[in-house]
Amino acid sequence: MNQERALRLQKKYAGSAAAAGQQKKEMNVGRRGPGSMAAHGKPKNAGGTFLRLVKYLSQEKGRIALAAVMTLLYSVSSLASSYMLRPIINRFINLVSDGEELAAQIAGFAAALGILAFVYGVSVLTQWLQQRIMLSVSQRSLRRMRRELFDHLQTLPVSYFDNHGTGDIMSRFSNDVDAVGEMLNTTFIQIISGAVTIVGTIFLMLYTNVILGTITILFTPILALVSRQIMKTGRKAYSSQQKNLGALNGFAQETITGQKVVKLFNHEETAKEEFSYLNRELMNAQIRAQFHSGIMGPITHQLCNMGYAVTACLGAVLVVTRGFDLGGLTVSVNYTRQFNRPINEISMQMNNVFSALAGAERVFQVMDEEPETERTDTVPMKEIKGYVTLKHVNFGYRPGQPILRDISLEAKPGQKIAFVGSTGAGKTTVTNLLSRFYDIQDGEITVDGVPIDRIRRDFLRKNIAMVLQDTHLFTGTVRENIRYGRLEATDEEVEEAAKIASAHSFILRLENGYDTVLEQDAANLSQGQRQLLNIARAALSRAPILILDEATSSVDTRTEKHIEAGMDAIMENRTTFVIAHRLSTVRKADGIMVLENGQIIQRGTHEELLAQPGRYADLYHEIIELD
């Protein structure tokens, strides 16, 4: 990879997140309320993110309480088993060598070991139970998080998906949620257990010997200071890792989806270079993240060993000089190591904590996005007849960059209105406004005399059927994909819709006919066949408003002629808006709007527009010449 290309990639991906955030902010100026900066400002702090995670766990109070009891029993039994060594050692350190007294001491020793084994058994059982309970708690919490994330995505405006890559959104469900799950599965309960163990160990250490306990405790601030500094730098490293992971996943998904385009333009090497760059950036970010989390364990472990050595040496001095019992020394040294163990384990778990907090922040960023909202003064409507008007509509995706300028038109029920013009003239934008994928900035759009922003979106979209240029089919049978247009439709109605769309014949030739399962967006069908199924889906819908955005652009001329007859039946008694480059598909339109640079420069019927010089006549005669 040459230096110029490397710099271009660095600039592209270094500024992509900021550019997307700025573009999204510009597009939504004036449409966000208080709290909108949650998604676009600085990421939430670790404490705030952790508290939001706790809220998911709070819905499992009963299980968490039971897990807390098990944790307490586990910690108490672990601490008790360690302290029980003191009387055992002190009592049986000097066994007598004769007769019945020796036998009694051996029996007592065996009984003490039996009790100790029972306590160890309780420790093992309660540890298993707490982990099993918390596993259930964490998975149920993750289920709610994934559900809420997916549900919230369904409420977001189309503009959000236009400004965020599919791969990056998907990484929130996979990588980020999985990172949270890793923490909730094991780390969360280990931190709680470690905290209880630390408190109990401190008490027993001081109870056993104040001097040795104090020495061990004095090492704690040093450990805390070192851990805090590593955590501070490690959190930034993990946040960078998650962002780079999202960028890599997004690029991989886009490239795999667009393999035909990549191969068509011989961009395999370019794709390899770009993936290599992103892969290297992810590697560097992961090295930094893993280094900061990995170095914590060795450093804290060595500090703990220093405390252990000091305690052992000083304890030996106390045994010799002050008659400190040998059992007490054994327990103190054991507690010193046991005190260091949960601290060391907690520090080692910071790897998962960093990753989980970074992932949770990204999940919560999506959840904090403002959903599509409805006005409080919406007008209740029982039905829509299809009388649509646009009055002096102005719109731009970004402030200061208008796409539509002073658009006015009228469509009566049953009429067919066509939009023609150059690419980028604003034809598709009009249909986006009709469906309220975006809201206008100036002017008015009414349906049956009601301003479109006072009609509930779900009711409005229920009464609009749309066939887009880009086809999309879901995993399922052919019948289920057509029925997506109206879920309560019968099998006979599904097949009738397929016949109208000229899809019935090719469907019957499939392996299982209407029960053929389509996967991977129907990759086993041709582009034209996929579009025919989309048209059949629209035909099945009883929506009074129909939008056809280059609906026949993916079918050949012969198939298009078959479809036109069926489309006439579909459009009967429906208000239809047609966007087409093929002027042959708009000849029968009741009104043709010629758009250029976001303005209607001509309007009229096919015959009226041909009778006058202008853009439409030029476009038509160019087509004739080509034909």
Secondary structure, DSSP 8 states (H G I E B T S, - for coil): --HHHHHHHHHHHHHHHHHHHHHHHHHTTTS--TTTHHHHSS---HHHHHHHHHHHHHTTHHHHHHHHHHHHHHHHHHHHHHHTHHHHHHHHSS---SHHHHHHHHHHHHHHHHHHHHHHHHHHHHHHHHHHHHHHHHHHHHHHHHHHHHHHHHHS-HHHHHSS-HHHHHHIIIIIHHHHHHIIIIIHHHHHHHHHHHHHHHHHHHHH-HHHHHHHHHHHHHHHHHHHHHHHHHHHHHHHHHHHHHHHHHHHHHHHHTHHHHHHTT-HHHHHHHHHHHHHHHHHHHHHHHHHHHHHHHHHHHHHHHHHHHHHHHHHHHHHHH---HHHHHHHHHHHHHHHHHHHHHHHTHHHHHHHHHHHHHHHHHHTS------TT----S-----EEEEEEEE-SBTTB-SEEEEEEEE-TT-EEEEEESTTSSHHHHHHHHTTSS--SEEEEEETTEEGGGS-HHHHHHTEEEE-SS----SEEHHHHHHTT-TT--HHHHHHHHHHTT-HHHHHTSTTGGG-EE-TTTTTS-HHHHHHHHHHHHHH---SEEEEESTTTTS-HHHHHHHHHHHHHHHTTSEEEEE-S-GGGGTT-SEEEEEETTEEEEEE-HHHHHTS-SHHHHHHHHHHHH-
